Amino acid sequence: MRGKGDEPAVSRGEQIQAAEREAAKRRLLAEAEADRIPVEETTRAVPDRRWRRGQR
């Protein structure tokens, strides 16, 4: 018998690498969330009067 759920045994090094990858993924997601700009702030149309002057 192999152990839990008939899954192959995973070496300690692979377990550590998987944990490090998961931690890095969480850090990246947390950083991206902190840098995220809410949609409400990105969809406001602000007229550029300089551009409009050139169109007359």
Buried (B, 14 or more C-beta within 10 A) or exposed (E): EEEEEEEEEEEEEEEEEEEEEEEEEEEEEEEEEEEEEEEEEEEEEEEEEEEEEEEE
